[in-house]
Amino acid sequence: MSKLLPSRTSRSCTLSISRTACGRYTASRQHYGAKYRLDISVKSSVQLAGCGSSVPDLVLTNQDLEKYVETSDEWITTRTGIRKRHILKENEKLSSHASLAAIRALEMAGMSAEEVDLIILATSSPDDLFGSATTVQAEIGAKKAAAFDLTAACSGFVMGLATGSQFIRSGTYKNVIVIGADALSRYIDWRDRNTCVLFGDGSGAVVLRAHEDASAPCGLLGIDMHSDGEGLKHLNCPFSGHGNKPEGEGASSEGSYSNLSMNGQEVFKFAVRAVPNVIGAALKDAGMTKEDIDWLVLHQANMRILSSAADRLGVPPERVVSNLSEYGNTSAASIPLALDEAVRRGDIKKGDVLGLAGFGAGLSWASAVVRWG
């Protein structure tokens, strides 16, 4: 792949480089009055070829939560749009759902696990401290695939999609699975009504495939990603174990994390500001406008956030994909889970342009404009 240098001017030569959709670059050079034009293209174009999802069978309704905290179905539904959430049972593993989501995505794509080159698992709550991507690799039988976890909270799936696409566009890999999976029920104080009403567990996956023809239309049209560590204080889940463990009383104690802590008002203000802006930036990167979007598929955090973002972007409510009432906030899983259901219902069709956006802890926020199928 050619190394691109910044635009520069000398006494005899001017070279300028501009980026077009899907990472293609056009270089214009003027040398002693003569103009030359060179296309520097990526080696492969990306296709979003299949999707899948999986959630636990155990359901916790708003009425169930009334037994644990001072709340009501009306209070939760009015403020969040959530009616129920799916929760891992005792000894149930998140990796099992991540694997099933991947298998279903492969089936839709018409691809075998042996063809997979790379697995990216976006999660903040793996079954093992060292990650669960390799567990998924083993469970689905993707024997030749490399696998790693990516941690970016609720933005993780979009950032994973951007990461996986780069491996394909560079020609390094041909077939990549990007999975978003989380089980934040493990880190919730189920007696704190400010957080326990919001979160559920689940998994979703998308298969990315390289087009044989590098000039074919690209599935990843534009991206934009951001982080702000100053905002971590508003949404976090810090380590809570012992320091100086060799010499302390807890020398043999187990490592642990605190329950999730969130300043809901600050996170809400951040989200309603960040989501339209990041989608707008991704559209600009794609050379598109909001009128080109067929569907918004946003992180399923709160119905008021979804409605506010859609209003600011001018997207009608019927073009906003939402399954928040059924699953709650499933963190990195929420976008691929909502996408999978919309595709299987027949709402999202081949060729549709989707505006994806994730936002959450970090703070982090990211958007991708993609073409489905």
C-alpha positions as CSV (number, residue, x, y, z in Angstrom):
1,M,0.0,0.0,0.0
2,S,1.4,3.4,-1.0
3,K,2.6,5.6,1.8
4,L,0.8,9.0,1.6
5,L,2.7,12.1,2.4
6,P,1.1,15.5,3.4
7,S,0.5,17.9,0.6
8,R,3.6,19.9,-0.1
9,T,4.8,22.6,-2.5
10,S,8.3,23.1,-3.9
11,R,9.6,25.6,-6.5
12,S,8.9,23.1,-9.3
13,C,6.2,20.7,-8.0
14,T,2.9,20.8,-6.1
15,L,1.3,17.6,-4.8
16,S,-2.1,17.5,-3.2
17,I,-4.0,14.4,-2.0
18,S,-7.7,14.2,-1.3
19,R,-9.7,11.3,0.2
20,T,-12.9,9.9,-1.4
21,A,-15.4,7.3,-0.1
22,C,-14.1,4.0,1.3
23,G,-10.6,5.2,1.6
24,R,-9.7,5.8,-2.0
25,Y,-7.3,8.7,-2.5
26,T,-6.8,11.0,-5.5
27,A,-3.4,12.6,-5.9
28,S,-3.0,15.6,-8.1
29,R,0.5,16.7,-9.1
30,Q,1.7,19.7,-11.0
31,H,5.3,19.6,-12.2
32,Y,6.8,22.3,-14.2
33,G,3.4,23.4,-15.4
34,A,2.2,19.9,-16.4
35,K,-0.6,18.4,-14.4
36,Y,-0.8,14.6,-13.5
37,R,-3.5,12.7,-11.8
38,L,-3.0,9.4,-9.9
39,D,-5.6,7.2,-8.1
40,I,-4.2,5.5,-5.0
41,S,-6.8,2.9,-4.1
42,V,-7.3,0.5,-1.2
43,K,-6.8,-3.2,-2.1
44,S,-10.4,-4.3,-1.3
45,S,-13.8,-2.9,-0.9
46,V,-15.9,-3.8,2.2
47,Q,-19.3,-5.5,2.1
48,L,-21.6,-5.9,5.1
49,A,-22.7,-9.5,4.3
50,G,-24.6,-10.8,7.2
51,C,-25.8,-10.2,10.8
52,G,-27.0,-12.3,13.8
53,S,-27.9,-11.9,17.4
54,S,-28.5,-13.8,20.6
55,V,-30.0,-12.8,24.0
56,P,-30.5,-14.7,27.3
57,D,-33.9,-16.4,27.9
58,L,-34.3,-14.9,31.4
59,V,-36.5,-11.8,31.2
60,L,-36.8,-9.1,33.9
61,T,-39.8,-6.9,33.4
62,N,-40.5,-3.4,34.9
63,Q,-43.0,-5.1,37.1
64,D,-40.3,-7.5,38.4
65,L,-38.2,-4.5,39.3
66,E,-41.0,-3.1,41.4
67,K,-40.2,-5.9,43.9
68,Y,-36.6,-4.7,44.4
69,V,-36.7,-0.9,44.2
70,E,-39.1,2.0,44.6
71,T,-40.3,2.3,41.0
72,S,-43.1,1.5,38.6
73,D,-43.6,0.3,35.1
74,E,-45.1,3.8,34.2
75,W,-42.1,5.6,35.7
76,I,-39.5,3.5,33.8
77,T,-41.4,3.5,30.5
78,T,-42.1,7.2,30.5
79,R,-38.5,8.2,31.2
80,T,-36.6,5.6,29.2
81,G,-38.9,3.7,26.9
82,I,-37.7,0.4,28.4
83,R,-40.3,-2.3,29.4
84,K,-38.1,-5.3,29.9
85,R,-34.5,-6.6,29.7
86,H,-32.8,-10.0,29.2
87,I,-30.4,-11.1,31.9
88,L,-27.8,-13.9,32.1
89,K,-28.7,-16.7,34.4
90,E,-26.3,-18.2,37.0
91,N,-23.3,-19.8,35.2
92,E,-24.5,-18.6,31.8
93,K,-21.7,-17.2,29.7
94,L,-21.7,-14.1,27.5
95,S,-19.3,-15.9,25.1
96,S,-22.0,-18.5,24.3
97,H,-24.3,-15.7,23.1
98,A,-21.5,-14.0,21.2
99,S,-20.7,-17.3,19.5
100,L,-24.4,-17.9,18.5
101,A,-24.7,-14.4,17.1
102,A,-21.5,-15.0,15.0
103,I,-22.9,-18.3,13.7
104,R,-26.2,-16.7,12.7
105,A,-24.3,-13.9,10.9
106,L,-22.1,-16.4,9.1
107,E,-25.2,-18.3,8.0
108,M,-26.8,-15.2,6.6
109,A,-23.6,-14.4,4.8
110,G,-23.3,-17.9,3.3
111,M,-19.9,-18.3,4.9
112,S,-18.2,-21.0,6.9
113,A,-16.3,-20.5,10.1
114,E,-13.2,-21.9,8.4
115,E,-13.2,-18.9,6.0
116,V,-13.0,-16.3,8.8
117,D,-9.7,-14.4,9.1
118,L,-10.4,-12.2,12.1
119,I,-12.8,-11.9,15.0
120,I,-13.2,-8.6,16.9
121,L,-15.3,-8.8,20.1
122,A,-16.4,-5.4,21.3
123,T,-17.2,-5.8,25.0
124,S,-16.6,-4.3,28.5
125,S,-17.8,-7.4,30.3
126,P,-16.0,-10.5,29.0
127,D,-16.2,-13.9,30.8
128,D,-12.5,-13.7,31.4
129,L,-10.2,-10.8,32.3
130,F,-8.0,-11.6,29.3
131,G,-11.0,-11.4,27.0
132,S,-13.5,-13.7,25.3
133,A,-12.8,-13.3,21.6
134,T,-10.6,-16.4,21.6
135,T,-13.4,-18.4,23.3
136,V,-15.7,-17.4,20.5
137,Q,-13.1,-18.4,17.9
138,A,-12.9,-21.9,19.5
139,E,-16.6,-22.3,19.9
140,I,-17.5,-21.5,16.3
141,G,-14.6,-23.4,14.8
142,A,-12.8,-20.5,13.2
143,K,-9.5,-22.3,13.4
144,K,-7.4,-20.0,11.2
145,A,-8.8,-16.7,12.6
146,A,-7.0,-14.3,14.8
147,A,-9.2,-12.9,17.6
148,F,-9.1,-10.1,20.1
149,D,-11.3,-8.0,22.3
150,L,-11.9,-4.3,21.9
151,T,-13.1,-2.2,24.8
152,A,-14.9,1.0,24.1
153,A,-18.1,0.6,26.0
154,C,-21.3,1.5,24.1
155,S,-19.2,2.8,21.2
156,G,-17.4,-0.5,20.9
157,F,-19.3,-2.0,18.0
158,V,-19.0,1.0,15.7
159,M,-15.3,1.3,16.5
160,G,-14.9,-2.4,16.0
161,L,-16.7,-2.1,12.6
162,A,-14.2,0.7,11.6
163,T,-11.3,-1.4,12.8
164,G,-12.4,-4.6,11.0
165,S,-13.0,-2.6,7.8
166,Q,-9.4,-1.3,7.8
167,F,-8.0,-4.9,7.8
168,I,-10.1,-5.6,4.7
169,R,-9.4,-2.3,2.9
170,S,-5.7,-2.8,3.4
171,G,-5.8,-6.3,1.9
172,T,-4.7,-7.9,5.1
173,Y,-7.8,-10.0,5.6
174,K,-10.9,-10.9,3.5
175,N,-13.4,-12.1,6.1
176,V,-14.0,-10.4,9.4
177,I,-16.6,-10.9,12.1
178,V,-17.3,-7.9,14.4
179,I,-19.3,-8.8,17.5
180,G,-20.8,-6.5,20.1
181,A,-21.6,-8.3,23.4
182,D,-22.1,-7.2,26.9
183,A,-23.5,-8.5,30.3
184,L,-23.5,-5.4,32.4
185,S,-26.0,-7.0,34.7
186,R,-22.9,-8.4,36.4
187,Y,-21.9,-4.9,37.4
188,I,-25.2,-3.3,38.3
189,D,-26.5,-2.5,41.8
190,W,-29.9,-4.0,41.5
191,R,-31.1,-1.9,44.5
192,D,-30.2,1.4,42.7
193,R,-33.2,2.4,40.6
194,N,-31.1,5.0,38.7
195,T,-29.1,2.3,37.0
196,C,-30.9,-1.1,37.4
197,V,-33.8,-0.1,35.2
198,L,-31.6,0.7,32.2
199,F,-29.4,-2.3,31.4
200,G,-29.7,-5.7,29.9
201,D,-27.5,-8.4,28.4
202,G,-27.1,-9.5,24.8
203,S,-25.0,-10.0,21.7
204,G,-25.0,-9.0,18.0
205,A,-22.6,-9.7,15.1
206,V,-21.9,-8.5,11.6
207,V,-19.8,-10.3,8.9
208,L,-17.6,-8.0,6.8
209,R,-16.4,-9.4,3.5
210,A,-14.0,-8.2,0.9
211,H,-15.3,-7.7,-2.6
212,E,-13.3,-9.5,-5.2
213,D,-13.5,-6.3,-7.3
214,A,-11.8,-3.5,-5.3
215,S,-13.7,-0.9,-7.4
216,A,-17.1,-2.3,-6.3
217,P,-19.3,0.0,-4.2
218,C,-18.0,0.1,-0.6
219,G,-20.2,-0.8,2.4
220,L,-18.3,1.5,4.8
221,L,-19.0,5.0,3.4
222,G,-17.8,7.3,6.2
223,I,-16.7,7.2,9.9
224,D,-16.0,9.6,12.7
225,M,-14.8,8.7,16.2
226,H,-14.0,10.6,19.4
227,S,-13.0,10.2,23.0
228,D,-12.9,12.5,26.1
229,G,-11.3,11.0,29.2
230,E,-12.3,14.0,31.2
231,G,-15.9,12.7,31.1
232,L,-15.0,9.3,32.6
233,K,-16.2,10.6,36.0
234,H,-19.8,10.6,34.7
235,L,-19.9,6.9,33.7
236,N,-17.5,4.4,35.1
237,C,-17.0,1.0,36.7
238,P,-13.5,1.1,38.4
239,F,-11.3,-1.6,39.9
240,S,-12.2,-2.1,43.6
241,G,-9.7,-4.7,44.7
242,H,-6.7,-4.4,47.0
243,G,-3.5,-2.4,46.2
244,N,-0.1,-3.5,47.2
245,K,-1.6,-7.0,47.3
246,P,1.6,-9.0,48.3
247,E,1.9,-7.3,51.6
248,G,-1.7,-6.5,52.5
249,E,-4.4,-8.5,54.4
250,G,-6.0,-9.3,51.0
251,A,-3.0,-11.1,49.6
252,S,-5.1,-14.0,48.5
253,S,-8.3,-12.0,47.8
254,E,-10.0,-12.1,44.5
255,G,-9.7,-9.1,42.1
256,S,-13.0,-7.2,41.6
257,Y,-14.7,-4.2,40.1
258,S,-17.2,-1.8,41.5
259,N,-20.8,-1.6,40.4
260,L,-21.5,0.7,37.5
261,S,-21.8,4.4,38.5
262,M,-23.5,7.0,36.3
263,N,-24.4,10.6,36.4
264,G,-27.5,10.2,34.2
265,Q,-28.2,13.9,33.7
266,E,-24.6,14.6,32.5
267,V,-24.6,11.5,30.2
268,F,-27.9,12.6,28.7
269,K,-26.7,16.1,27.9
270,F,-23.5,14.6,26.4
271,A,-25.5,12.2,24.2
272,V,-28.0,14.6,22.8
273,R,-25.2,16.9,21.8
274,A,-22.7,14.3,20.5
275,V,-24.9,12.0,18.5
276,P,-26.2,14.4,15.8
277,N,-22.7,15.9,15.5
278,V,-20.9,12.7,15.1
279,I,-23.4,11.4,12.5
280,G,-23.0,14.7,10.7
281,A,-19.3,14.3,10.6
282,A,-19.5,10.7,9.3
283,L,-21.9,11.9,6.6
284,K,-19.4,14.6,5.6
285,D,-16.6,12.0,5.5
286,A,-18.9,10.0,3.2
287,G,-19.6,13.0,1.0
288,M,-23.3,12.6,1.8
289,T,-26.1,14.5,3.5
290,K,-28.7,13.5,6.1
291,E,-31.2,13.2,3.2
292,D,-29.2,10.2,2.0
293,I,-29.9,8.2,5.2
294,D,-32.5,5.4,4.9
295,W,-32.4,4.3,8.5
296,L,-30.9,5.5,11.8
297,V,-29.5,2.6,13.9
298,L,-28.3,4.2,17.2
299,H,-27.1,2.8,20.5
300,Q,-30.2,1.9,22.4
301,A,-29.7,3.9,25.6
302,N,-32.8,6.0,26.1
303,M,-35.9,6.7,23.9
304,R,-35.5,10.5,24.6
305,I,-32.0,10.4,23.2
306,L,-33.1,8.5,20.1
307,S,-36.0,11.0,19.5
308,S,-33.8,14.0,20.1
309,A,-31.1,12.8,17.7
310,A,-33.7,12.0,15.0
311,D,-35.3,15.4,15.4
312,R,-32.0,17.3,15.0
313,L,-31.1,15.2,12.0
314,G,-34.6,15.5,10.4
315,V,-35.1,11.8,10.3
316,P,-38.8,10.7,10.8
317,P,-39.5,8.4,13.7
318,E,-40.5,5.6,11.5
319,R,-37.0,5.5,10.0
320,V,-35.4,5.1,13.5
321,V,-34.7,1.5,14.4
322,S,-35.5,0.8,18.0
323,N,-35.9,-2.3,20.2
324,L,-35.2,-0.5,23.4
325,S,-38.5,-1.6,25.0
326,E,-37.6,-5.2,24.7
327,Y,-33.9,-5.3,25.7
328,G,-33.0,-2.1,27.4
329,N,-29.4,-0.8,27.1
330,T,-27.2,-3.7,26.0
331,S,-24.1,-1.5,25.6
332,A,-21.9,-2.7,22.7
333,A,-24.5,-5.2,21.7
334,S,-27.3,-2.7,21.1
335,I,-26.5,-1.6,17.6
336,P,-25.9,-5.0,16.0
337,L,-28.9,-6.5,17.9
338,A,-31.2,-3.8,16.6
339,L,-29.7,-4.1,13.1
340,D,-30.2,-7.8,13.0
341,E,-33.9,-7.6,14.0
342,A,-34.5,-4.9,11.4
343,V,-32.8,-6.9,8.6
344,R,-34.7,-10.1,9.5
345,R,-38.0,-8.2,9.6
346,G,-37.4,-7.0,6.1
347,D,-37.3,-3.3,7.1
348,I,-33.6,-2.8,6.2
349,K,-32.9,-4.0,2.7
350,K,-29.9,-4.5,0.5
351,G,-28.6,-1.1,-0.7
352,D,-30.1,0.9,2.2
353,V,-27.8,3.5,3.7
354,L,-27.6,3.4,7.5
355,G,-26.4,5.9,10.0
356,L,-24.9,4.1,13.0
357,A,-23.8,5.9,16.2
358,G,-22.6,4.6,19.5
359,F,-21.9,6.7,22.6
360,G,-21.1,6.0,26.3
361,A,-18.4,5.4,28.9
362,G,-15.0,6.8,28.3
363,L,-16.5,9.1,27.3
364,S,-16.5,7.9,23.7
365,W,-18.7,8.4,20.7
366,A,-18.5,7.1,17.1
367,S,-20.5,7.0,14.0
368,A,-20.3,5.0,10.7
369,V,-22.4,5.5,7.6
370,V,-22.7,2.2,5.9
371,R,-24.5,0.6,3.0
372,W,-26.2,-2.7,3.9
373,G,-25.6,-5.8,1.7
